[in-house]
Amino acid sequence: MKESQVIKQLYADGKLTGHIFFWGIGKKTSKLIVETASLLPELKPEGIIDNFKSAFIKEYEGLPVYPADKIEEYDPDAVCVLLAVATSDSIWKQLDAMGIRKVYDLSSPDSSYKGNNCSFPYTFIDRSRGCSKCVYVLAGYQKELWDTTLARMFHFMEPGFDYCMISSGKYDDELDGLCEKKGWSYLYSEHNQVCYLQNVVVEKHPKAELFIKLDEDMFIGKRFYSGLCEGYYEAEKRGEYRVGCVVPIMPLNYNSYVSYLDAIGKKEEFEKCFGRAYRCTFSAPYGLQEAAVWLWDTVDSVDGMVRFFSERDAVPKALCSLYNIGAFLYSRKRWIMMGRWPENPETSGMGEDEAYIFRENTDSGMATYEIQNVFAGHFAFSGQKELMFEYYEKNHEKFQIKMGE
């Protein structure tokens, strides 16, 4: 059955009601719109939705062209979407994330989205204030670091943000008490699935447009939160690629360590010890305990390095390989476009968010931007922790908050 005939049958069955949009500008779209107007002049579609072509096409075959957030203006139950282009799983996931249920694939009218979503019990202690930006921290498994990592996240709080702590797979009474004292929300669950709980966080903060995700083994400093947000806006303004997410400069990271070494002028010295500084998993910072210690030895103090980078040019740098480890910022629009975080009930989801957003960015022609004037420290990869905990105890002062910060 031709696509236009499919539309005619859907209309006859009473399924095309509310705000009707075509999805996508492709080879068949023009012919489809013309044929539909001839067959069903009484059908009045409101426009065409296209994630990318809406940036440079404002009207097509007499219909206005909009980005996807246009349909967010309406009640999801009142929106009907006709898929006019070759469909992919990413389109279905995006519409599912938006809560749109009346979706019809005109090439395969019996198809539907069969997502892999979870539904586990959780508890959310809500202290949010309806801010436009939200910070959330995955914590509960590395208490040895909390006197510096979480202490910093609390100390450097800034106005204009909601804050939430997440314990995936456990409840921690110490975290609960800290959140109550500091005014943070607390989300926890017995089942360990961090991507699922991150989706819950986004849903529980409906007014937030930007989200900063942190792991509990990250060392941040002054103006980290606002610095990443400013970097995001700068990337939107000056970047040559659409923004997928933004990240800080980080020494112990198998991508960002190269930018760090260039900035402090120690790349040549590093390469004499560990070989070529490539941005990939096959690099010393990811695989060697000695490389972790070497990189941390270049940091006199976390706060000193924060100040050093804060004085640098803020021009965002597009990265072409995976930026791993949990310290990044993304927008609600990006979350919707990539169809939420992937919820696999058979895994914990650890690390899947970072790999997922990078893959989605690459597939969509978007970029991970490294913000050149925002610094954060990552404690260690799993194979480096034994040696790094010894280092941490011997050099505890460099991780502590300095007086006056």
C-alpha positions as CSV (number, residue, x, y, z in Angstrom):
1,M,0.0,0.0,0.0
2,K,1.3,3.5,-0.9
3,E,2.2,5.8,2.0
4,S,-0.6,8.2,1.0
5,Q,-3.1,5.4,1.0
6,V,-1.9,4.4,4.5
7,I,-2.6,8.0,5.6
8,K,-6.1,7.8,4.1
9,Q,-6.8,4.5,5.9
10,L,-5.5,5.9,9.2
11,Y,-7.8,8.9,8.8
12,A,-10.8,6.6,8.0
13,D,-10.0,4.6,11.2
14,G,-10.2,7.8,13.2
15,K,-6.5,7.6,14.3
16,L,-5.4,11.0,12.9
17,T,-6.5,13.5,15.5
18,G,-5.1,16.4,17.4
19,H,-1.9,18.1,16.2
20,I,-0.6,16.3,13.1
21,F,3.0,16.5,11.9
22,F,5.0,14.8,9.3
23,W,8.5,13.7,10.5
24,G,11.5,14.2,8.2
25,I,12.4,15.7,4.9
26,G,13.6,13.0,2.5
27,K,13.2,11.7,-1.0
28,K,9.5,10.7,-0.5
29,T,8.4,13.6,1.6
30,S,7.5,16.0,-1.2
31,K,5.5,13.5,-3.2
32,L,3.8,12.3,-0.1
33,I,2.6,15.7,1.0
34,V,1.3,16.5,-2.5
35,E,-0.6,13.2,-2.7
36,T,-2.0,13.5,0.7
37,A,-3.3,17.0,0.0
38,S,-5.0,15.7,-3.1
39,L,-6.5,12.6,-1.4
40,L,-7.4,14.2,1.9
41,P,-7.9,18.0,1.5
42,E,-9.7,18.0,4.9
43,L,-6.5,16.8,6.6
44,K,-4.6,19.8,7.9
45,P,-1.0,18.8,9.1
46,E,0.6,21.6,11.1
47,G,4.1,21.1,9.8
48,I,7.2,19.0,9.3
49,I,9.5,18.0,12.1
50,D,13.2,17.5,11.2
51,N,16.0,17.5,13.8
52,F,18.7,19.0,11.5
53,K,17.2,20.3,8.3
54,S,15.0,22.7,10.3
55,A,18.2,24.7,10.8
56,F,18.2,25.8,7.2
57,I,14.8,24.9,5.7
58,K,11.9,26.9,7.1
59,E,9.2,25.8,4.7
60,Y,8.7,22.7,2.5
61,E,5.8,22.1,0.1
62,G,3.8,24.8,1.8
63,L,4.3,23.4,5.3
64,P,6.5,25.1,8.0
65,V,9.5,23.1,9.1
66,Y,10.3,22.9,12.9
67,P,12.9,21.3,15.2
68,A,11.6,18.5,17.4
69,D,11.0,20.7,20.4
70,K,8.0,22.2,18.6
71,I,5.8,19.3,19.5
72,E,6.8,19.6,23.1
73,E,4.5,22.6,23.2
74,Y,1.5,20.3,23.2
75,D,0.2,17.5,25.4
76,P,1.9,14.3,24.1
77,D,-1.5,12.6,23.9
78,A,-2.7,15.3,21.5
79,V,0.1,14.9,19.0
80,C,0.1,12.5,16.0
81,V,3.3,11.9,14.0
82,L,3.5,10.5,10.5
83,L,7.0,9.1,9.7
84,A,7.7,10.3,6.2
85,V,11.3,9.1,5.9
86,A,13.1,5.8,6.4
87,T,12.8,5.2,10.1
88,S,15.5,4.2,12.5
89,D,15.5,3.1,16.1
90,S,16.8,6.6,17.1
91,I,13.6,8.3,15.8
92,W,11.4,5.9,17.7
93,K,13.5,6.3,20.9
94,Q,13.3,10.1,20.6
95,L,9.5,10.1,20.2
96,D,9.2,7.6,23.1
97,A,11.3,9.9,25.3
98,M,8.9,12.8,24.4
99,G,5.9,10.7,25.4
100,I,4.5,10.6,21.9
101,R,2.4,7.4,21.4
102,K,0.5,8.1,18.2
103,V,3.3,7.4,15.8
104,Y,2.8,5.8,12.4
105,D,5.5,4.5,10.1
106,L,3.9,5.0,6.7
107,S,6.2,2.5,5.1
108,S,5.4,-0.2,7.7
109,P,2.1,0.8,9.3
110,D,2.0,-2.2,11.7
111,S,5.4,-1.4,13.3
112,S,5.8,0.1,16.7
113,Y,8.6,0.9,19.2
114,K,9.5,-1.9,21.5
115,G,11.8,-0.3,24.0
116,N,14.0,-1.8,26.6
117,N,12.9,0.4,29.5
118,C,13.1,-0.5,33.1
119,S,10.7,0.0,35.9
120,F,12.4,-0.6,39.3
121,P,11.2,0.8,42.6
122,Y,13.1,3.8,43.9
123,T,12.8,6.5,46.6
124,F,13.2,10.2,45.8
125,I,13.6,12.7,48.6
126,D,12.8,15.9,46.8
127,R,14.4,19.2,47.8
128,S,14.5,20.7,44.3
129,R,13.5,24.3,43.8
130,G,12.6,24.3,40.1
131,C,15.9,25.6,38.8
132,S,16.8,25.7,35.1
133,K,20.0,23.7,35.8
134,C,20.6,20.5,37.7
135,V,23.7,18.8,39.1
136,Y,23.6,15.2,40.1
137,V,26.2,12.9,41.6
138,L,26.4,9.1,41.5
139,A,27.7,8.0,44.9
140,G,27.7,5.3,47.5
141,Y,30.7,3.1,46.8
142,Q,33.9,5.1,47.5
143,K,33.5,6.6,51.0
144,E,37.3,6.9,51.4
145,L,37.2,9.9,49.1
146,W,34.2,11.8,50.3
147,D,36.1,14.0,52.7
148,T,37.6,15.7,49.6
149,T,35.4,14.8,46.6
150,L,31.9,15.3,48.0
151,A,33.2,18.0,50.3
152,R,34.3,19.9,47.2
153,M,31.0,19.4,45.5
154,F,29.1,20.8,48.5
155,H,31.6,23.6,49.2
156,F,31.5,24.9,45.6
157,M,27.7,24.9,45.2
158,E,26.4,27.9,43.3
159,P,23.0,29.5,43.2
160,G,20.7,28.7,40.3
161,F,21.2,24.9,40.4
162,D,19.2,22.1,41.9
163,Y,21.4,19.3,43.4
164,C,20.7,15.6,43.7
165,M,22.6,12.7,45.1
166,I,22.0,9.2,43.5
167,S,22.8,5.8,45.1
168,S,22.1,3.1,42.6
169,G,21.7,-0.3,44.2
170,K,21.8,0.8,47.8
171,Y,20.7,3.3,50.5
172,D,23.3,5.1,52.5
173,D,22.3,6.9,55.7
174,E,25.4,9.1,55.7
175,L,24.6,10.4,52.2
176,D,21.0,10.9,53.3
177,G,22.1,13.0,56.2
178,L,24.5,15.0,54.1
179,C,21.8,15.7,51.6
180,E,19.4,16.9,54.2
181,K,22.1,19.1,55.7
182,K,23.1,20.6,52.4
183,G,19.6,20.9,50.8
184,W,20.2,18.2,48.1
185,S,17.6,15.8,46.9
186,Y,18.4,12.1,47.4
187,L,17.5,9.3,45.0
188,Y,18.2,5.7,45.7
189,S,17.1,2.2,44.7
190,E,17.8,-1.4,45.6
191,H,18.3,-2.4,42.0
192,N,21.6,-1.1,40.5
193,Q,20.9,0.5,37.2
194,V,22.5,3.9,36.9
195,C,21.1,4.8,33.5
196,Y,17.6,4.2,34.7
197,L,18.1,6.4,37.8
198,Q,19.6,9.2,35.6
199,N,16.4,9.1,33.5
200,V,14.4,9.4,36.7
201,V,16.5,12.5,37.8
202,V,15.7,14.3,34.5
203,E,12.0,13.5,34.8
204,K,12.0,14.7,38.4
205,H,13.5,18.1,37.4
206,P,11.1,19.1,34.6
207,K,12.2,22.7,34.6
208,A,15.9,22.0,34.2
209,E,17.3,22.5,30.7
210,L,20.9,21.6,31.5
211,F,22.2,18.7,33.6
212,I,25.7,18.1,35.0
213,K,26.6,14.5,35.8
214,L,29.4,13.7,38.3
215,D,30.8,10.5,39.7
216,E,31.8,10.5,43.4
217,D,35.6,10.2,42.6
218,M,35.8,13.6,40.9
219,F,37.6,16.6,42.3
220,I,36.0,19.9,41.3
221,G,36.8,23.5,42.2
222,K,35.5,27.0,42.2
223,R,32.9,27.9,39.5
224,F,33.0,24.4,38.1
225,Y,29.2,24.2,37.7
226,S,28.7,27.7,36.1
227,G,32.0,27.3,34.1
228,L,30.6,24.2,32.3
229,C,27.3,25.9,31.6
230,E,29.1,29.0,30.2
231,G,31.2,26.6,28.1
232,Y,28.1,25.0,26.8
233,Y,26.7,28.3,25.7
234,E,30.0,29.3,24.2
235,A,30.2,26.0,22.2
236,E,26.7,26.7,20.9
237,K,27.7,30.2,19.9
238,R,31.1,29.5,18.4
239,G,31.4,25.8,17.7
240,E,31.6,24.4,14.2
241,Y,29.6,21.3,15.2
242,R,26.2,21.0,17.0
243,V,26.7,20.5,20.7
244,G,26.3,16.9,22.0
245,C,27.7,17.5,25.4
246,V,30.6,19.4,27.1
247,V,33.4,18.2,29.4
248,P,36.2,19.7,31.5
249,I,39.9,19.4,31.1
250,M,41.0,16.3,33.1
251,P,44.5,14.8,33.6
252,L,43.5,11.2,34.3
253,N,41.3,10.6,31.2
254,Y,42.3,8.7,28.1
255,N,41.3,11.6,25.9
256,S,41.6,14.8,27.8
257,Y,45.0,14.1,29.3
258,V,46.6,15.2,26.0
259,S,45.0,18.7,26.3
260,Y,46.1,18.8,29.9
261,L,49.7,17.9,29.0
262,D,49.8,20.5,26.2
263,A,48.5,23.2,28.6
264,I,51.1,22.6,31.3
265,G,53.9,22.0,28.9
266,K,54.7,18.4,29.9
267,K,53.7,16.4,26.9
268,E,57.2,15.7,25.7
269,E,58.3,14.7,29.2
270,F,55.3,12.3,29.5
271,E,56.1,10.7,26.1
272,K,59.6,10.0,27.2
273,C,58.2,8.0,30.0
274,F,55.2,6.4,28.5
275,G,55.3,6.7,24.7
276,R,53.1,8.6,22.3
277,A,50.3,10.5,23.9
278,Y,47.3,9.2,21.8
279,R,43.7,10.0,22.6
280,C,42.4,6.5,23.0
281,T,41.9,3.6,25.4
282,F,45.3,2.2,24.3
283,S,47.2,4.8,26.3
284,A,49.2,4.8,29.5
285,P,46.7,6.9,31.6
286,Y,44.1,4.2,31.2
287,G,46.3,1.1,31.7
288,L,49.2,1.9,34.0
289,Q,49.2,2.7,37.7
290,E,52.5,4.5,37.3
291,A,51.0,6.9,34.7
292,A,48.2,7.8,37.1
293,V,50.7,8.7,39.8
294,W,52.9,10.6,37.3
295,L,49.9,12.7,36.1
296,W,48.7,13.5,39.7
297,D,52.3,14.5,40.5
298,T,52.0,17.3,38.0
299,V,49.2,18.7,40.1
300,D,50.5,20.8,43.0
301,S,46.9,21.2,44.3
302,V,43.5,20.8,42.9
303,D,42.6,24.4,43.6
304,G,45.9,25.7,42.2
305,M,45.2,23.8,38.9
306,V,41.6,25.1,38.9
307,R,42.9,28.7,39.0
308,F,45.5,28.0,36.3
309,F,42.9,26.7,33.9
310,S,40.4,29.4,34.8
311,E,42.8,32.0,33.3
312,R,43.0,30.3,29.9
313,D,41.1,31.0,26.7
314,A,37.6,29.5,27.0
315,V,37.3,28.5,23.3
316,P,35.7,25.0,23.3
317,K,37.6,22.2,21.5
318,A,35.7,19.5,19.7
319,L,36.9,16.0,20.5
320,C,36.8,13.2,18.0
321,S,37.2,10.2,20.3
322,L,35.4,8.9,23.4
323,Y,35.7,11.1,26.6
324,N,35.3,8.6,29.4
325,I,34.6,9.0,33.1
326,G,31.7,10.8,34.7
327,A,32.0,14.6,34.5
328,F,30.0,16.1,31.7
329,L,27.1,18.4,30.9
330,Y,24.2,17.7,28.5
331,S,20.9,19.4,27.7
332,R,17.4,18.2,28.1
333,K,17.0,18.5,24.3
334,R,20.0,16.2,23.8
335,W,18.6,13.7,26.3
336,I,15.3,13.6,24.4
337,M,16.9,13.5,21.0
338,M,19.0,10.4,21.9
339,G,16.0,8.7,23.4
340,R,17.0,9.0,27.1
341,W,19.8,7.0,28.7
342,P,19.8,3.3,27.7
343,E,18.1,1.2,30.3
344,N,19.3,-2.4,30.2
345,P,17.8,-4.4,33.1
346,E,20.5,-7.0,32.7
347,T,23.4,-4.6,33.5
348,S,24.3,-2.0,36.1
349,G,24.6,0.7,33.4
350,M,28.0,1.8,34.7
351,G,29.9,3.5,31.9
352,E,27.1,2.9,29.4
353,D,26.0,6.6,29.6
354,E,29.3,7.9,28.5
355,A,29.7,5.5,25.6
356,Y,26.1,6.0,24.6
357,I,26.2,9.7,24.3
358,F,29.5,9.7,22.4
359,R,28.1,7.1,19.9
360,E,24.9,9.1,19.5
361,N,26.9,12.3,19.0
362,T,29.0,10.7,16.3
363,D,26.0,9.2,14.6
364,S,24.2,12.5,14.6
365,G,27.1,14.7,13.5
366,M,27.4,16.3,16.9
367,A,30.4,16.9,19.1
368,T,31.7,16.5,22.6
369,Y,33.3,19.8,23.4
370,E,36.2,20.1,25.9
371,I,35.9,23.4,27.8
372,Q,39.5,24.8,28.0
373,N,39.1,26.9,31.1
374,V,37.4,24.3,33.4
375,F,39.4,21.7,35.3
376,A,38.4,18.6,37.1
377,G,40.4,15.7,38.6
378,H,39.5,12.1,38.3
379,F,40.9,9.9,41.1
380,A,41.8,6.7,39.3
381,F,40.6,3.9,36.9
382,S,39.8,0.6,38.6
383,G,43.2,-1.0,38.0
384,Q,45.0,2.0,39.4
385,K,43.2,2.4,42.7
386,E,45.5,0.3,45.0
387,L,48.5,2.5,44.2
388,M,46.5,5.7,44.0
389,F,45.0,5.2,47.5
390,E,48.5,5.0,48.9
391,Y,49.3,8.2,47.0
392,Y,46.1,9.8,48.2
393,E,47.0,9.2,51.8
394,K,50.6,10.5,51.4
395,N,49.5,13.6,49.4
396,H,46.1,14.3,51.0
397,E,46.7,18.1,51.2
398,K,46.7,18.6,47.4
399,F,43.2,17.2,47.3
400,Q,41.8,19.2,50.2
401,I,40.1,22.6,49.8
402,K,42.7,25.4,50.3
403,M,41.9,28.2,52.7
404,G,40.3,31.1,51.0
405,E,38.8,29.0,48.2
